[in-house]
Amino acid sequence: MNTYEELTEIVKHLDERFPDGCEIFQRVSRLAEETGELAQMVNHMEGMGIKHEKYGMPDKEKLAKEVQDVMRAALGIAKHYEIEDLLEQSIHAAYKKSQKKV
């Protein structure tokens, strides 16, 4: 199973576990929230303001978790509109295009 398939399964299981959280505006709100948390982590990684004093040294594992949360939230939107296959095709096409430029 590849990373995309694993993320798809995570979204599926979360939707089953929390069926009341699957409305599109909830998904978009979740994406906005997760994006904000990722931005906060990037600020921490870059030492913006007093982040290091307030939170200590940044943690790359936490950064990876925030990136994953954003990806999962975005994939939930794709699931809502039933475009997972189109998303996968789009990713594959972008990958092939990027390989031609190398």
C-alpha angles and dihedrals in degrees: 000000000000128000094264092052091047091052090048090053092048090053091047093051093046090050090052092047095045106029092164091062098063102090113120096243090051089052093049091047089050090051091050091049093048091046089053091051090050090050090051090051091049089052088052092047090051094046095241115176114333096328095125092048093046101039105019124235117343120261118222091202089059089049090052090050091052092050089050091050091054092048091049093049091050091048089052088060090051088050091051091057092039094237099128092119091048090049091051090049090049091051091048092049092049090049092051091048092050090051091056090058094054 
